[in-house]
Amino acid sequence: MKIAFFINTPAQVHFFRNIIRTLERRGHEVRILARNYGETIYLLNAFNLSHFVFADVSNSKYGRIPLLPFHVFAAFGHLRTFDINLIVGTGIYSLFTSFLSRKPNIVFMDDISTTEGCLNRRFANAIVTPSNITTELGEKHIKINSFKEISYLHPNYFTPDKTVLNRLNLDEKDNFALLRVNAFDAAHDFGVSGFTLNECRILINELKKYGRVFISSETSLPEDLSNYILRIPKEKIHDILYYAKILIADTGTMVTEAALLGTPAICRHPKAEKIGNFRELEQKYNLIFTYEDFKKLIEKTIDLLTQQDLKKEWKAKKERLINEKIDIHLFMTWFIEQFPESLNKMKDDPSYQKVFI
C-alpha cells in the first residue's frame, strides 16, 4: 500500500515516526508531506525521514489563512505523481488534499476546535481521537484509550539516554528544572497566551533555589534569559525531560510527555479544563497540575520541589497509566494497514482496541 502522511508540527514528527517505520518495514511505501514550521524539518532530518516540504509557514497565524489554498495545491501537485492509496494526517491540509485527490483519509486529533470538528465531519473518512475527547463527531469517529505521546514514549520504544546529561555538566543525582515556553501560534492557539517574560524571570528565581534551571523556548528570549536556554540537540528533549525533577510549562504536548516519563509537571494554560489529556492526567492519575493563577502555580511548584522521593512517587503513577492505556503505535499501525476494514471492526466492536494493550 502507498500511504501519504501529513506532518505539520514537531509533535507530529514524534507521533508518526515509529508508525511510519513499522509500515515501511512491512513493505508499505510512505510519502511524507511536511510544513516548514518550528523544528519540524529539523526533526525529520534528525530521524532520517525523507519528506517533501509543501508549506513554508507565515510568522503570523492569521497570515496563514490566505496561503492555505496554495499549500493544499502544492501538496496535491506533489501527490499527483504517485498512486497513493491512503492519506493520513491531523487536519485541514490532509483533509483538503484528500478531497482533491479523491483518496480516502484518516485523521488523528487530540484537540478539536469547532471549525476542525465541522471539517472532519464533512471531509474525513475516519477520525481517531483519545477517549478523553468529549466532542462527538459521528459514526466515523473512533475513540481509543490512549495518548498520542505513547506512540514514542512507551517503554517499548523509549530508553532514556543519560549521556545527554554530560552536555549540560549534569549527572543523574542532580536536581534541575525545565521551563517550557510556547510560541502559541498554531491554529488551535487563537486567543491563548502563555508566560510573560517577567513571569519567566520570577519562575527562574524560585526554581534556581532548588537546582539548575533550563528553558526550552519556541520564541527568542532577551539576553538575561538566554543564559538559561537548553542547548542540546532538539531530538534529545525527551531524555532531558525524563531526568528533570520538574517541568513548568505553558504548552500541552510536553506536559503530557512529562507525565508519561514520570516527571511532575505544572501547566499554566487558560483552556486546561477543556483539554481532555489535562483533565485525565490531573483528575484520574494526579500526574500533572494546571493553574491559571500564577501565584498558585508558584506555590505548587515550591511544594513539589520540597517533597522527598518525588520522582519515585511519579514513576509508580506513570506505570499505572501505561498499564491502563493501549499501545497507540500498534493500534494506529493496524488501523492504517487494514483500513477500511479496521474502521468497520472498531465501529462494530470498540472493545477490540484492548488487544493492543
FIKOLMAR-839626 format. One line per 4 residues: number of its first residue (from 1); for each residue z, x, y of C-alpha. Coordinates in nm, 3 decimals. Layout:
% FIKOLMAR-839626
NUM> Z:X:Y; ...
This chain:
% FIKOLMAR-839626
1> 0.000:0.000:0.000; -0.070:0.112:0.358; 0.217:0.042:0.596; 0.241:0.088:0.973
5> 0.585:0.147:1.127; 0.651:0.096:1.498; 0.929:0.326:1.621; 1.035:0.263:1.979
9> 1.373:0.437:2.018; 1.568:0.733:1.879; 1.794:0.496:1.684; 1.487:0.354:1.509
13> 1.380:0.704:1.403; 1.707:0.734:1.216; 1.691:0.382:1.074; 1.340:0.411:0.936
17> 1.316:0.779:0.837; 1.473:0.753:0.490; 1.290:0.427:0.420; 0.959:0.591:0.514
21> 1.028:0.897:0.299; 1.114:0.684:-0.003; 0.799:0.474:0.037; 0.587:0.789:0.066
25> 0.744:0.936:-0.248; 0.648:0.619:-0.429; 0.284:0.665:-0.334; 0.251:0.440:-0.029
29> 0.062:0.558:0.279; 0.261:0.530:0.601; 0.142:0.540:0.961; 0.399:0.579:1.239
33> 0.328:0.450:1.589; 0.581:0.576:1.841; 0.680:0.524:2.202; 0.746:0.832:2.411
37> 1.095:0.713:2.501; 1.406:0.929:2.530; 1.444:1.157:2.229; 1.215:0.952:2.003
41> 0.929:1.203:1.983; 1.167:1.498:1.960; 1.342:1.343:1.659; 1.018:1.251:1.484
45> 0.909:1.613:1.515; 1.252:1.741:1.407; 1.230:1.533:1.089; 0.865:1.629:1.032
49> 0.740:1.273:1.062; 0.376:1.268:1.178; 0.305:0.997:1.434; 0.070:0.853:1.695
53> 0.211:0.803:2.046; 0.087:0.465:2.163; 0.300:0.435:2.478; 0.443:0.658:2.748
57> 0.737:0.465:2.885; 0.783:0.397:3.255; 1.109:0.515:3.413; 1.163:0.160:3.537
61> 1.246:-0.104:3.279; 1.072:-0.364:3.498; 0.768:-0.138:3.529; 0.707:-0.159:3.156
65> 0.609:-0.526:3.160; 0.264:-0.475:3.328; 0.193:-0.188:3.085; 0.268:-0.393:2.775
69> -0.093:-0.512:2.712; -0.227:-0.156:2.746; 0.030:-0.024:2.499; -0.042:-0.301:2.249
73> -0.417:-0.241:2.270; -0.361:0.133:2.224; -0.167:0.062:1.905; -0.423:-0.192:1.790
77> -0.708:0.051:1.855; -0.537:0.322:1.651; -0.475:0.094:1.353; -0.830:-0.046:1.350
81> -0.947:0.269:1.174; -0.706:0.214:0.885; -0.696:-0.063:0.630; -0.330:-0.147:0.696
85> -0.165:-0.396:0.460; 0.164:-0.450:0.645; 0.325:-0.377:0.983; 0.698:-0.309:1.015
89> 0.883:-0.290:1.347; 1.158:-0.420:1.566; 0.997:-0.637:1.829; 0.724:-0.703:2.081
93> 0.484:-0.415:2.015; 0.470:-0.465:1.640; 0.451:-0.844:1.675; 0.154:-0.847:1.914
97> -0.029:-0.570:1.730; 0.016:-0.761:1.406; -0.126:-1.072:1.573; -0.432:-0.885:1.699
101> -0.480:-0.708:1.365; -0.430:-1.026:1.164; -0.193:-0.837:0.938; 0.147:-0.960:0.815
105> 0.458:-0.812:0.969; 0.828:-0.763:0.902; 1.065:-0.743:1.197; 1.413:-0.596:1.176
109> 1.656:-0.665:1.461; 2.030:-0.633:1.508; 2.041:-0.754:1.869; 1.835:-1.059:1.961
113> 1.775:-1.186:2.314; 1.647:-1.538:2.381; 1.296:-1.408:2.455; 1.287:-1.194:2.142
117> 1.410:-1.484:1.933; 1.129:-1.708:2.057; 0.866:-1.438:1.994; 0.998:-1.369:1.646
121> 0.985:-1.737:1.554; 0.624:-1.755:1.669; 0.473:-1.428:1.551; 0.690:-1.274:1.276
125> 0.618:-1.328:0.907; 0.969:-1.218:0.814; 1.276:-1.144:1.026; 1.556:-0.935:0.877
129> 1.891:-0.910:1.056; 2.251:-0.825:0.970; 2.453:-1.127:0.863; 2.674:-1.096:1.172
133> 2.386:-1.219:1.391; 2.473:-1.578:1.486; 2.123:-1.670:1.609; 1.925:-1.880:1.362
137> 1.551:-1.807:1.354; 1.426:-2.047:1.090; 1.311:-2.014:0.730; 1.156:-1.670:0.785
141> 1.497:-1.531:0.886; 1.676:-1.326:0.619; 2.037:-1.222:0.687; 2.180:-0.928:0.495
145> 2.534:-0.799:0.465; 2.476:-0.458:0.618; 2.429:-0.249:0.932; 2.111:-0.061:1.013
149> 2.313:0.261:1.053; 2.398:0.256:0.681; 2.034:0.349:0.620; 2.108:0.707:0.725
153> 2.489:0.740:0.731; 2.573:0.608:0.385; 2.743:0.888:0.186; 2.441:0.889:-0.044
157> 2.223:1.008:0.245; 2.453:1.188:0.486; 2.660:1.501:0.431; 2.817:1.649:0.746
161> 2.702:1.997:0.835; 3.011:2.180:0.955; 2.810:2.484:1.062; 2.715:2.288:1.375
165> 3.075:2.340:1.490; 3.006:2.712:1.520; 2.760:2.641:1.802; 3.049:2.499:2.005
169> 3.311:2.756:1.902; 3.499:2.491:1.706; 3.641:2.462:1.358; 3.738:2.158:1.151
173> 4.101:2.164:1.270; 4.014:2.149:1.640; 4.059:1.822:1.826; 3.770:1.724:2.051
177> 3.647:1.404:2.209; 3.291:1.285:2.258; 3.191:1.079:2.561; 2.860:0.894:2.531
181> 2.682:0.775:2.845; 2.390:0.536:2.808; 2.082:0.501:3.030; 2.077:0.119:2.995
185> 1.702:0.098:3.044; 1.599:-0.091:2.729; 1.472:-0.447:2.740; 1.795:-0.588:2.597
189> 1.996:-0.399:2.865; 1.885:-0.617:3.158; 2.190:-0.689:3.371; 2.408:-0.436:3.187
193> 2.556:-0.116:3.325; 2.790:0.147:3.184; 3.039:0.406:3.309; 3.012:0.517:3.669
197> 3.023:0.889:3.742; 3.371:0.852:3.884; 3.488:0.674:3.569; 3.342:0.958:3.363
201> 3.548:1.204:3.567; 3.865:1.001:3.514; 3.798:0.982:3.140; 3.738:1.355:3.112
205> 4.060:1.437:3.297; 4.254:1.227:3.045; 4.067:1.340:2.735; 4.094:1.711:2.803
209> 4.474:1.686:2.786; 4.433:1.646:2.408; 4.149:1.886:2.335; 3.796:1.977:2.436
213> 3.555:1.718:2.572; 3.178:1.690:2.529; 2.933:1.450:2.693; 2.625:1.312:2.523
217> 2.421:1.157:2.802; 2.086:0.982:2.830; 2.087:1.041:3.206; 2.105:1.353:3.427
221> 2.455:1.447:3.538; 2.591:1.618:3.852; 2.700:1.980:3.832; 3.071:1.912:3.781
225> 2.996:1.701:3.472; 2.709:1.909:3.337; 2.960:2.171:3.219; 3.068:1.923:2.952
229> 2.721:1.844:2.818; 2.695:1.866:2.439; 2.448:2.146:2.374; 2.333:2.108:2.015
233> 2.003:2.007:1.854; 1.966:1.631:1.901; 1.928:1.571:1.528; 2.279:1.714:1.475
237> 2.460:1.447:1.677; 2.597:1.271:1.368; 2.752:1.591:1.239; 2.943:1.630:1.564
241> 3.034:1.261:1.566; 3.176:1.298:1.214; 3.412:1.578:1.320; 3.514:1.430:1.659
245> 3.864:1.290:1.690; 3.744:1.002:1.906; 3.431:0.856:2.066; 3.432:0.685:2.405
249> 3.102:0.512:2.477; 2.921:0.250:2.679; 2.645:0.206:2.421; 2.625:0.022:2.092
253> 2.449:0.229:1.829; 2.675:0.534:1.848; 2.987:0.316:1.829; 2.867:0.168:1.501
257> 2.773:0.516:1.380; 3.124:0.640:1.458; 3.273:0.355:1.253; 3.056:0.444:0.954
261> 3.161:0.809:0.984; 3.532:0.734:1.009; 3.570:0.830:1.375; 3.773:0.599:1.605
265> 3.554:0.454:1.879; 3.628:0.276:2.204; 3.343:0.097:2.376; 3.304:-0.029:2.732
269> 3.037:-0.298:2.720; 3.026:-0.628:2.914; 2.846:-0.808:2.632; 3.063:-0.679:2.347
273> 3.179:-1.024:2.236; 2.814:-1.129:2.192; 2.719:-0.833:1.972; 2.763:-0.905:1.602
277> 2.826:-0.545:1.497; 3.104:-0.509:1.752; 3.275:-0.836:1.656; 3.277:-0.748:1.288
281> 3.380:-0.384:1.328; 3.663:-0.477:1.564; 3.794:-0.802:1.422; 3.741:-0.753:1.048
285> 3.763:-0.377:0.997; 3.964:-0.264:1.301; 3.741:0.043:1.332; 3.644:0.007:1.698
289> 3.793:-0.132:2.019; 3.599:-0.291:2.302; 3.713:-0.330:2.661; 3.556:-0.443:2.983
293> 3.863:-0.347:3.184; 3.857:0.028:3.248; 4.234:0.064:3.280; 4.293:-0.096:2.940
297> 4.026:0.131:2.791; 4.212:0.437:2.922; 4.542:0.309:2.783; 4.395:0.255:2.436
301> 4.230:0.596:2.443; 4.563:0.767:2.506; 4.732:0.552:2.242; 4.483:0.664:1.977
305> 4.487:1.029:2.076; 4.864:1.044:2.033; 4.863:0.890:1.684; 4.927:1.109:1.379
309> 4.680:1.116:1.085; 4.432:0.913:1.289; 4.122:1.036:1.107; 4.283:0.984:0.766
313> 4.352:0.621:0.852; 3.996:0.570:0.978; 3.848:0.728:0.666; 4.017:0.463:0.450
317> 3.890:0.185:0.675; 3.540:0.330:0.669; 3.535:0.349:0.289; 3.632:-0.018:0.267
321> 3.342:-0.106:0.498; 3.089:0.097:0.299; 3.207:-0.057:-0.028; 3.165:-0.411:0.106
325> 2.815:-0.363:0.251; 2.479:-0.342:0.078; 2.270:-0.026:0.100; 2.016:-0.131:0.362
329> 1.793:0.165:0.282; 1.747:0.041:-0.075; 1.713:-0.320:0.039; 1.451:-0.255:0.307
333> 1.250:-0.030:0.077; 1.243:-0.306:-0.185; 1.174:-0.579:0.073; 0.878:-0.391:0.221
337> 0.737:-0.273:-0.110; 0.749:-0.618:-0.270; 0.654:-0.824:0.036; 0.579:-1.119:0.049
341> 0.735:-1.187:-0.293; 1.059:-1.032:-0.167; 1.075:-1.286:0.118; 1.038:-1.573:-0.126
345> 1.301:-1.419:-0.354; 1.553:-1.396:-0.070; 1.478:-1.747:0.050; 1.536:-1.883:-0.299
349> 1.844:-1.670:-0.372; 2.011:-1.500:-0.072; 2.279:-1.359:-0.301; 2.017:-1.138:-0.467
353> 2.090:-0.879:-0.198; 2.412:-0.793:-0.383; 2.213:-0.585:-0.632; 2.175:-0.327:-0.353
357> 2.547:-0.254:-0.312
